[in-house]
Amino acid sequence: MLYGIEATKIYSITPTKIYGLSVANFTTVTNTDNDATLTNPYRGVDNDGRTSSPEFEGTLVSCYMSWRDIEASKGTYNFSIVEATYHFTTHRAAGKKMRIIFYMDWPGTAGHIDIPDWLYTEISGDGTVYSNGFAPNYKNATLLSYHTKVIEAIGARYNDDDFIWQFKLGSIGHWGEMHTYAGYLVDTDDGYLPAYEYTKPYYDAYNTYLSNKFCSTRQPRQVNLDYGWGHYNDAYDSETNTDIWLDRIANGYKDWETGSTHPANPDKWKTTPSGGEFWLYPSTQFFSDLVFEETMNQITEGHCTWIMQIAGGEIDDPSEERTNWETLIKSIGYRFYLKSITYPTSLTKETEEDISMTWTNAGLAPFYYDWKVAISLMANDEIVYTETTTFDIRDWVPGDTEESSTITVPSSINTGTYSLMVAILDPDTSEPGIELAMSGGTEELWYIIGDVSII
């Protein structure tokens, strides 16, 4: 069954060309972006995992995990409460992917602490009690030692679990964002990002025990280059804060908290996903026609792959805010379609035939996993032959990418007319896993290109 908005297809016959024993006429088929809203893996809205019915559907969810949650008793790690609270079983069954933020200090009610009581006792309360919680002294040697152990336990639980796709580098600072809010901590540097000699053990723990996961930091740092990590922006909709963040990525900067100098890393988005959230409540005001151009410019320059659900929750539908929000959701991350394909109208068995393609990424960022494009032949609603290309779609940055492949039909395939199809396969299932922004798609996400004869 076909679905989506029909895109224009243009067919043309190219001059005759000899391939081995065959004489093949070639046809070219072109497609345009169908402007559909796509719900694809590893991109889009990142919903709070506690919400089982989010306002904006997506394939990503987040979990906020405090140290206190998982190690109430020293040396005993219990993830069951957190996983139940964030509906791990439900989201996993739905095919979603989870991002985890581990933290030691989340501002909230007065008097609460986010590290375990036993750890608070062992560090003798080293840190600062403030109006909304407790900020431990991140330079404390005992804290550092136990932090390595808890990240090791988290890694043992999740590093080889494909359901968990990313870690936001938490641990230090309010909200696990490696910074504190000066309004909470007056006349003290407790909780601020410490010098590199103290932060390095935190970084090393993530790099060692979560080596299979994408990690990201709030600000671009030398460690992003050292360990291949990305960065995110928690202040989209603030032009000033976002401009500072983008300038640091493009040009490097000197960290005012530690005095460390960090180099530019403007191409990090090409290899690791970047994302973020909106800053001010309720955030819907940044989707009015009056200011949406600036909102979209920030998201575009940040090469955003994921965005957290807007703080205000619902957006009226229909409304200009809803229309603009959906424009943003269509754009972030990757957005693929097969702009053109040239292939023989007939294929001779056991003969290698050339196929050339132009793939368009109409999104803002690449796809970061090594999934493969496949070409198949279908007759009577049954796929009878599939051949996988060697394309590396991780290299498909925004714009057009030219690719060349071949197809060799085995002698076991009957002569006759078949539908030529393409898809991007999920290696975990060996089935198509990405919806393309073009017409001709089946329910199984194969895309019919046109007819081809087997001779």
N, C-alpha and C positions, 0 to 999 in steps of 0.2 A: 504494500500500500504506500502511495506517495503522500508526503505531507509537507507542510511549510508553504511559503510563498513561491510560486513558480518563477524561476529566473530565466532570462533569455539564453537560449542555446543557439549557436551559429555553427553550421556545418559547411565545410569546404573540402573539395577534393584537391590533393596536391599531385604533382607530376608522378608518373610511374617510376619506381625505383626497384632495382633487383637486389634481393637478399638471398644468398645461397641459391637454392633451386626454385625459389618462388619469385613471382612478379606481383608486387603488391601495390594497390592504390592506397593512398593515405587520406585520411579525413581528419579535420580539426574540429573539435568541439570546444566552445567557450562558455563560461558561466560568469554571472555577476552576483554580488552579495545580495542575499535575499532579505536582509534587514530583520531577520527573526531574532528574538531573544533566545539565546542558547543556554542550557544548563549543562555545563561540561565539567569534567573532573579537574581538580587542582586550580580552580579559578572562580572568581565571583564573590558573592556575599559570604562572609565568614560569620555565622550565627553563634551566639552563646549556646553551648552545648546543653545547658540546663533547660532550654526552651524546646519542647518537643513539637510545637506548631509555630514556627517562625513566621513573621509577617512577610519576609522576602525569602523565597525558597532558594537554596543553593546546595552545593556539594561539600561545603566546608563548615566545620564547627570548631569551637574553642573550648578549652578546659583551663580553669585557673586553679592551680594546685599549690596549697601552702605546705610548708614543711610540717606544720602542726597536724595537717590532715593525714599524713602518711606514715609518721613515725612517732606516734604518741608515747610508745615505750621504746626506750633506747635499743637500737639494733634490731627491732622488729618492724618490718615494713608491711603496711596493710593498705592496699590501693582500692579495696572493695567499696569503701564509702564514697570516695571521689568518683570512681567509675560508675557507681549507681546514680549519684547526684547529676552527673553529666551524661547519663544515658548512653554509655559506651556500647552496650549490647544493641540497643535500638539503632543508633547511628551506624554502627558497623554493618548490621543487616541491611540497612538502606543504601549501602555503598558509599557512604560519606567518609571524609578524611578529617582527622582531628589534629589541631594544633594545641600544644601545651605551653603554658606559662607557669613556671615554678617561682615562688616568691617567699620572702621572709618578712615582708612589711607591706601590708595593704591598709592604707588609712581607712578607718571606720569608726567604731564606737570607742569612747575613751576607756582606757584601762585594758584593752585586749592586746594580746601578742600573737604573732603568727609563727613563731618558732616553738618547738615543744617545751613544756615546762622543765623537763630534765635538762635540756640544753641551756635554758635560761639560768638554771641553777649552776651548771658547770662553768658558764662564763661569768658567774657572779653578777648577773644583770648588767654586764658591760654594754652600754649603749645609752640611748636617750628615750625617756618616757615623754611623749608629747600629747597634745590634746586629742589626737585621733588614733593613738596606738603606741608602738614601741619600735624604734629603729636601732638594731644592734650595731655594735662597732664592727664594721666589716674587716678591719685589720686584725681582729682578735685571732690569735694562732689556733686556739681550740675550735673556734667557729669554722675557720678555714679547713681544718682537718676533718671535722665531721661533715662539712659541706661536700668534700670530695667523696665521702662514703655514701651520702644520700644520692648524689648524682650517679654514682656507680650502680646503686640499687634501681634508680629510675631507668638507667640504660639497660640493665639486665631485664627489666620488664618490657621496655618499649623499643629498644634499638633495632630489633629484628621484626618488629610488628608493622606491617605495611599500612595498617589502619592509622597509625601516627605518622604524619608526613612532615611535621615541622615543629621546632622549638623556638619560641621567642626567648632570647637570652635574658632570663630573669635574675633571680637571686638578689642582686644588689639594688638597694634604693626602694623608694615608695613605688608601689604597683609593679615591682620587679623590673623597673625601667632604667636602672643604673643612673638615677638622679633622684633628688629629693625636692620637696616643695619648701622654699625658704619660709613661707608663712607658718609652717608647722615647727620647723627646727630653727629657733632663734638663738643667735650667739653661740652656735656650736657647729662643728663640721661633721659630727657623727651622722652617718648615713650618706654623706656625699661620696661620690666615686673616689676611692682611694688611689694612691699612686700605683703604677704598673706592677711594682714588685708584689703588691697585695692582690691586684686584680688578676694577675697571671694564673694563680692556682684555680681561680674560678673559671677562667677561660679554658684552661687545660682540662679541667674535669669534663666540661661539655664536649670538647674536641675528642677526648679519649673515649668516653663512654656513650656518646651519642653520635658516633662517626658516620652512621648511615642516614642521618637526618639533616635536612636543611635547618640551619640556625640563622637567626637574624638579631641584630642589635639596634637599639633606638637611634644611635648616632653612628656615622661611619668612623671606623677606627683602623689602626694598623692591623689589629687582629683579624679584621674582615679579609684583608689580603693574605695574612699568614695562614688562616684556616679555611679560606674560601667561603666565608659567611656573607650573608646579605644584610640589608638594613631596612627599617620601616619607619614610617612617619605617623606619630600619634596626634598631629596637629593640622591635618588637612582641614581646610576652611579658614585657617589663619594664614593670610598672605605673608605676614612678617616671619612667623616661625617656619613656614614651609620654604620661604626664600632662603633663610639661613641654612636649613637642612640641605637644600639643593646646592647652595654655594659650597658647603662643606664637602659634599660628594664630588663636585666638579673641580674644586681648587685645593682641598685640604684645609687644615686649620690648626690652631693651637688650643688645646683644651684648657679652659679657664679653671677647672677644678683641680687638675693635676699638673698643668704646665707641659703636658706631653704634646708633641707635634704629630699630627696624623696626616698621611698623604692623601691626595685625591684618588678616588677609585670610581670614575664615572661609568665604567663599563660593567660594574658588578651585576647589574640587572640582567645582563645577557646570560649569566650562568647560574644565578640564584634568585628566587622570587622576591620581589619587593611588594610591600603592602602598607596598610595603615588603617587609621580610623579618623573620624571627625572629632573636632575638639570641643565645640560649644554645644550646649543643650538648647533646643532639641535637634539641631542640625538641619532640619527641613528648610530653614530659611535660606540655606545656601544652594537651594535648587529652584529658586524663583528665576524667571527669565532675566531679571535685572542683574543677577550676579552669577548665573550658572556658567557663563563663559570663563570666568576666573576660576571657579571650582573645577571645571573640566581641564583647564590649562594646568593646574597643579597636579591633578591625577595623571595627566599625559606626561608631564615632565618627570614625574616620579616612576614612570613605567609600571604602574600599579597592576598587580596580579590579583590581589585579594583586598577586600575592604570590609571592615566590620560593620554590622548592622547599624544604621543611623540611630542616634540616641533617642530621638523622639518617637520611635516606633512607627506607627502607621502614617502613611501619606495618602491623602484623599485621592480617590480615583473616580472620575477623571479630574485631573488638575495639571497645571503647568509643572508643578513640582514632581508629580508622578511621571510625566512624560520625560522630564530631564533626568530623573533618577534612572529610568529604564535606558535612556541613551548612554548613561555612564556604565550601567551594568553590561550593555552590549559591547562596550569598548575595552573594559579592563581584561588583562590577561591576554591569551591568544584567541584568535578568531580566524579559522582556516577555511578556505575554499579553493577548489581546483579551477584556476582562472582559465587555463587552456590545456588541452591534451591533443596530441597528434599521434595517431596510431594506424596500423594497416587495416583496411577493411576486410582483408582475409589473412588468415594465418595458416602456414603450412606446417604440418606436424613435424616434430623433431628438427625444426629450423628456428634459429634465434632471430627474433624480429625486434626492431627498435621501437621504443615508445618515448616520446618527449613530453614533458609536463612543465607548466608554470603554476606554482602554488602561491597563493596570496595569504599573508597573515595581516588581516585588517584590524588586529588588536594592538595592544600597547606593549606586549612582552612576548617572549618565546614560551614554548612548552618545555618543561625542564626534565622530562623523562624520555628514555630511549625507546619509544614506541615506533613501530614500523608501518609504512604504507604497504598495502597489499593490493594486488590486481587479481580479479577472479573472473571466471566464466560461469554464467548461469543459464540453465534451460529448464523450462517447466517448473519454475520457482525453486529449483534445486541448484546449489553451487556444485559444479562438477570438477573444478580445478582452481587452485589458488597459488599464486606465486608472490613471495615477499620481496620487496625491494631493499636496497641497502641505504636508502636515504636516511640521513640523521636529522630528524625534524627539530632537534634541539637548536639547530643552526638557523631556523626560520624566524629571524627577527622581523619586525614590522616591514611590510613591503612585499615585493615579488622575489621568488627564488626559482631559478631554472634547475630542473632535475631531468636526468636521462636514465632510462631503464631498458630492459629487454624482457621479452616473454618467449618461452619455448614450450609449445604445447606438446605433451607426450603422445605417443602413438595410440595409447589406450582411450583417448577421447574420440568419440564418434564424430564423423563429419556432420556438418549442419550449421545452422545459424544459432548464435548465442548472444546473450547480453554481456557486454564488457562492463565490469564494475570496479570501483575502488573503495577502499576504507582504510582507516587507521586503527590498527589492532592493539588491544590491551594485552601485554604479554602474560599477565596473570590468568587470563581466560582464553587467549588466542581468538577472541571475538572482537568485532568492532567496538570501540569505546569512546569515540569522539564524534559528536554531531557537527557536520560541516555547514557553513553558511551558504548553502546552495540548494537548488532543487534536485529532484531525482532520488531522494533518500527513501530507503525502505525502513520498516520498523526496527530492523536489525542494524541500521546505520551503514548498510552498503549503499553506494551511490551509483546508479545506472548511468553509464556514459553514452552507450549506443550499441548498435548491432555489429557483430563481427562474424565472418564465416570461417569455419574450420575446414580445410581441404587436405 
